[in-house]
């Protein structure tokens, strides 16, 4: 079975044990890819001192990874649908492992940023492809929703536990160990994928869209570079203005060019589905908020409060623990009652977390800080499963890779923007520490309040029979085959 192409009929015949193994292997891949977004945050102060990195260098150590993920996830998902999901999945594991080795050997911040980009190239072949493998392995509606819930919860758990694991590794073995740990995990995952993951691909192949890919890279890269460097250059700098102009031209190019292609990289017709469009925007809002929270909090705990990396990581344990409880429960709720309730919980928790963080300062009692972190754990546990399920709702199986990759693109773009924006807001105040830092951080917390409110609005808009009907129509429109 492992050497053949998985058809819908064959997927239904897989044993429960085989399906569980496939889900476990895919979950391992998402854990290492997503954890490398957050695990680096707690290592940033040590890494920055060792490599003599500026604040923008610290931002790029995070954003070089998430930016490449966001820019190429769609290409990887569509490629896997065409040439084979297991094949692309294994290639992604190998590239991710090589990038991790090079990160661990980095002699300076430039090398590290380049190696992080290579890591992310591998990550693009893991995140949406693993989701498509799961969606094509679990064919029943109920079991598919449960499996997607488990898979999506791993993403949230990895983001939350990354700083905890990273803090322990940095204290015990130095910051390079946060990359070395990936290597044996990747090696085992490659072998297990070859043994247990059956090959699958879309019945109708999609062609490459090099123009669309270049335009997407231009848009995302220009916006993120402009935000990160705006602190040093100023928003009126010719460089920043030029970058924003390039981004605007890129957006116009995507809107004008992609609808004319038979197989576009960015399938704009999917956005006629209200649940799908709302899911993408909620993914962007939610992970922008969490990326900003994580970037600010790890530096607040270490640079303002003077905690060690392992202590800072342990302070984020209240983020990880709720994910363990809330995420599986959320998956079951989504499967039984739909995504609305979890999304309301997620939006409320994010807005409350940002609101109460406005009171944090250098002398805030540590128990109060930990209580605030609980809200972000509830948010993270509740937000991923309903977003993933909504993105795939009403979509044909042949579009699973593309739809899943667009949802992941929303997440990674959100994380990238969260780090870029928060770094710009707090960067000038990091050296001053104390109340100067927390005063600048208040602008980040207000941003989280607004993002949480946005999720609540979108959750309400995407609920109901009308929204579900738009999803069904969009699914037929993009793939009319039965």
Steps between C-alpha positions, in 0.01 A plus 500: 500500500781742582628497144162553330292812452226533760153520343187594698392134501843385618505765773173367637654152524801605709496350846444727801853421617649601164299822499616578854863449395455733203344762727784464753768543233325808360463641852874458563574698184270785596646509851859548384407754232279713722715461810790653311294819475467536875801311635732762350324782686628392840850460356502849345670686787783242525524471124504875456781547753710214361465607136500877576162536327297821488129505581417479130738203479303332779178566312642351181613188689130434558350656188739350243345169601135601512526718188630215283234272646228748410636570152540141380235299686253530214756381245596205720139398558411517131820317402426222747148465362656449156821293545419311818451609860727244665783576258483873571457431872824298515690762300378762745626301797845471340521873420381593848764276657779649288388853586502410869858374476611825332319709763689317771830580326424870439803727570306826458147634471507513118584129480227422751237697308593321175489159670164583653371570149622156388329344800180671393529365145477155656220619726291608201504138382383372838229724640226507233606167350459323833154653534407374153628152588279500809197627307543228236564222751192567715209496256195500728369843597506436875836322512647761267389781732647320802829429321528860377427614855785289636734614221412868541535478878858384453573830327376697798671270748832532316479880501429499873755239608781628277619768746486253791712241324720771353565655841617168643723429201656847498579486872640147484676487163495849344278653232637280219337196660153627405595412141700182561201335666316495167750273327424161665125572491516567126703183437243281677210677324652437154524126570148481646353690206655251259357208697152615591382803300329398173551714194214722386444776249216698350313332217539812284851645480555875539768676297775720639432873519843670512358849447258462791777365722731794424218747566417337834864513612523866397188593696585319822872575491454870428242552775697316768832662406336843507352443845819362653729768358258790549630553852850570375421668168168673572172454316575790264834353393522442121587137571188441711272690263646304208441168676138586572456604137640165387255323732208699356605417144531134601147493642365660183690245296354207697146633466542558127704196399384209717131491390612455136694179571340157480704382800607808696734482796257716697153365423298816559169321444549319831450835670138502383445262789418716802622237753824457303568873465415560866725211603797649313452843655442354847817294461689817410347697791545224756858408423598865456381548856675193635822571309507851646424367850780245484759740359427768761454265795823303465699824493294652781570199723874494427600860419261683734450256787849343473386137492719223360393328176373193683307712751351704215401179325335366815305824533340410168383163635154653571477555125578137417291323763160636393579397142526137613148518643324750274624389158371138506172622650476762228549236231207300639281811525578596141415148381170496692377860493712696254768767545301793643531429874879436494555812290303714746710356784821568306415858406388583852813349657732691263325832561497446877863391498602818320285713730632366829859509368471879499554484876829306483819675612848421634368450854178314419476194730599189310175313585306778328719466190439124494125555532509723192684228311212259567274713280740466208512123556121480480509710183762281334322179591168622363603681181674245277254208459199712393712704258640188336160334478337812357770533234429146376120509544322445171828464309546195272769250599705595195538852641599390851867583454433843352229595752709374791808684378307827473383460860858435607613801297258713700651369823860552395431842352332596826794379708744683272306826522456461877876476553575777251245744642572432866875519443455838334287623790728386784840493327617852593405443867667162558833656592331722761305216662264554793202730456629620161468145367160431654368837384592412142353151547162654584457582132546131422239401761245742353563339161410162652173639636404614151604169341294303752196714427555441129489123551168532683349699213625257235379199700149644500515584129615152399234313702163396367344330196577786260874481570499120462317531170772732367760237593315230307464722195869593509598133523297415189632807319870416545454127431176401330603134476286269718 
